Amino acid sequence: MAASKNLTPAQRTLRAQIASHSSWANTADRAARTAAARKAANDRFERHVDPDGVLPPDIRAERAASARRAHMKSLALRSSTKRARRKAS
């Protein structure tokens, strides 16, 4: 294949997608592969809702879940408005 600097952005994206799909195709335990990242993200939301660590674990987990949902909805809203602006122009 051509040198990386000779690829268009679309070709680089396609090459990265091929590599990603190939990697996931060879992953026996997908949950185990992403466990550390999921734990880190959950820990971050728990620290956000309870920075001093004073809440009971069940309450902290509920609040962290709500914070995670709010974050995801915020990302969805940003994506939606950006798509709408792009479509309008």
BALOBA-1460 file (C-alpha; in Angstrom, 3 decimals):
// residues 89
<rec num="1" residu="m" x="0.000" y="0.000" z="0.000"/>
<rec num="2" residu="a" x="1.082" y="3.590" z="-0.516"/>
<rec num="3" residu="a" x="2.951" y="5.463" z="2.173"/>
<rec num="4" residu="s" x="0.752" y="6.940" z="4.879"/>
<rec num="5" residu="k" x="1.436" y="10.503" z="3.816"/>
<rec num="6" residu="n" x="0.062" y="9.763" z="0.349"/>
<rec num="7" residu="l" x="-3.318" y="8.605" z="1.629"/>
<rec num="8" residu="t" x="-6.329" y="10.878" z="1.594"/>
<rec num="9" residu="p" x="-8.160" y="11.435" z="4.874"/>
<rec num="10" residu="a" x="-10.934" y="9.102" z="3.682"/>
<rec num="11" residu="q" x="-8.384" y="6.388" z="2.888"/>
<rec num="12" residu="r" x="-6.746" y="6.772" z="6.308"/>
<rec num="13" residu="t" x="-10.175" y="6.465" z="7.920"/>
<rec num="14" residu="l" x="-10.925" y="3.341" z="5.916"/>
<rec num="15" residu="r" x="-7.541" y="1.824" z="6.817"/>
<rec num="16" residu="a" x="-8.184" y="2.510" z="10.520"/>
<rec num="17" residu="q" x="-11.656" y="0.956" z="10.286"/>
<rec num="18" residu="i" x="-10.207" y="-2.165" z="8.672"/>
<rec num="19" residu="a" x="-7.645" y="-2.460" z="11.458"/>
<rec num="20" residu="s" x="-10.300" y="-1.952" z="14.126"/>
<rec num="21" residu="h" x="-12.656" y="-4.559" z="12.696"/>
<rec num="22" residu="s" x="-9.789" y="-7.020" z="12.267"/>
<rec num="23" residu="s" x="-8.732" y="-6.498" z="15.869"/>
<rec num="24" residu="w" x="-12.259" y="-7.007" z="17.218"/>
<rec num="25" residu="a" x="-12.703" y="-10.078" z="15.011"/>
<rec num="26" residu="n" x="-9.730" y="-11.640" z="16.813"/>
<rec num="27" residu="t" x="-10.931" y="-10.723" z="20.316"/>
<rec num="28" residu="a" x="-12.324" y="-13.717" z="22.182"/>
<rec num="29" residu="d" x="-13.699" y="-11.839" z="25.209"/>
<rec num="30" residu="r" x="-14.899" y="-8.387" z="24.235"/>
<rec num="31" residu="a" x="-16.130" y="-7.510" z="27.726"/>
<rec num="32" residu="a" x="-12.766" y="-8.354" z="29.273"/>
<rec num="33" residu="r" x="-10.977" y="-6.241" z="26.682"/>
<rec num="34" residu="t" x="-12.979" y="-3.147" z="27.622"/>
<rec num="35" residu="a" x="-13.392" y="-3.811" z="31.363"/>
<rec num="36" residu="a" x="-10.608" y="-1.484" z="32.515"/>
<rec num="37" residu="a" x="-11.924" y="1.409" z="30.423"/>
<rec num="38" residu="r" x="-15.493" y="0.897" z="31.639"/>
<rec num="39" residu="k" x="-14.308" y="0.801" z="35.267"/>
<rec num="40" residu="a" x="-12.252" y="3.970" z="34.786"/>
<rec num="41" residu="a" x="-15.227" y="5.790" z="33.242"/>
<rec num="42" residu="n" x="-17.542" y="4.643" z="36.028"/>
<rec num="43" residu="d" x="-15.002" y="5.687" z="38.673"/>
<rec num="44" residu="r" x="-14.798" y="9.132" z="37.070"/>
<rec num="45" residu="f" x="-18.588" y="9.576" z="37.282"/>
<rec num="46" residu="e" x="-18.579" y="8.368" z="40.888"/>
<rec num="47" residu="r" x="-15.855" y="10.890" z="41.787"/>
<rec num="48" residu="h" x="-17.874" y="13.577" z="40.024"/>
<rec num="49" residu="v" x="-21.032" y="12.962" z="42.070"/>
<rec num="50" residu="d" x="-19.222" y="12.184" z="45.345"/>
<rec num="51" residu="p" x="-15.783" y="13.841" z="45.348"/>
<rec num="52" residu="d" x="-15.324" y="13.337" z="49.094"/>
<rec num="53" residu="g" x="-16.462" y="9.697" z="49.060"/>
<rec num="54" residu="v" x="-19.031" y="10.196" z="51.802"/>
<rec num="55" residu="l" x="-22.131" y="8.732" z="50.157"/>
<rec num="56" residu="p" x="-23.184" y="5.126" z="50.686"/>
<rec num="57" residu="p" x="-22.074" y="2.964" z="47.720"/>
<rec num="58" residu="d" x="-25.621" y="2.312" z="46.469"/>
<rec num="59" residu="i" x="-26.543" y="6.020" z="46.450"/>
<rec num="60" residu="r" x="-23.210" y="6.942" z="44.824"/>
<rec num="61" residu="a" x="-23.816" y="4.293" z="42.119"/>
<rec num="62" residu="e" x="-27.335" y="5.627" z="41.409"/>
<rec num="63" residu="r" x="-26.066" y="9.185" z="41.125"/>
<rec num="64" residu="a" x="-23.148" y="8.103" z="38.942"/>
<rec num="65" residu="a" x="-25.571" y="6.304" z="36.630"/>
<rec num="66" residu="s" x="-27.660" y="9.474" z="36.341"/>
<rec num="67" residu="a" x="-24.556" y="11.560" z="35.684"/>
<rec num="68" residu="r" x="-23.497" y="9.086" z="32.978"/>
<rec num="69" residu="r" x="-26.944" y="9.247" z="31.336"/>
<rec num="70" residu="a" x="-26.899" y="13.060" z="31.477"/>
<rec num="71" residu="h" x="-23.456" y="13.078" z="29.861"/>
<rec num="72" residu="m" x="-24.575" y="10.756" z="27.067"/>
<rec num="73" residu="k" x="-27.719" y="12.835" z="26.443"/>
<rec num="74" residu="s" x="-25.553" y="15.945" z="26.294"/>
<rec num="75" residu="l" x="-23.339" y="14.311" z="23.657"/>
<rec num="76" residu="a" x="-26.430" y="13.278" z="21.695"/>
<rec num="77" residu="l" x="-27.799" y="16.829" z="21.809"/>
<rec num="78" residu="r" x="-24.506" y="18.301" z="20.626"/>
<rec num="79" residu="s" x="-24.355" y="15.780" z="17.801"/>
<rec num="80" residu="s" x="-27.943" y="16.463" z="16.804"/>
<rec num="81" residu="t" x="-27.516" y="20.233" z="16.692"/>
<rec num="82" residu="k" x="-24.291" y="19.910" z="14.719"/>
<rec num="83" residu="r" x="-25.987" y="17.626" z="12.180"/>
<rec num="84" residu="a" x="-28.889" y="20.074" z="11.888"/>
<rec num="85" residu="r" x="-26.524" y="22.990" z="11.304"/>
<rec num="86" residu="r" x="-24.600" y="21.008" z="8.711"/>
<rec num="87" residu="k" x="-27.816" y="20.037" z="6.939"/>
<rec num="88" residu="a" x="-29.039" y="23.645" z="6.926"/>
<rec num="89" residu="s" x="-25.871" y="24.978" z="5.317"/>
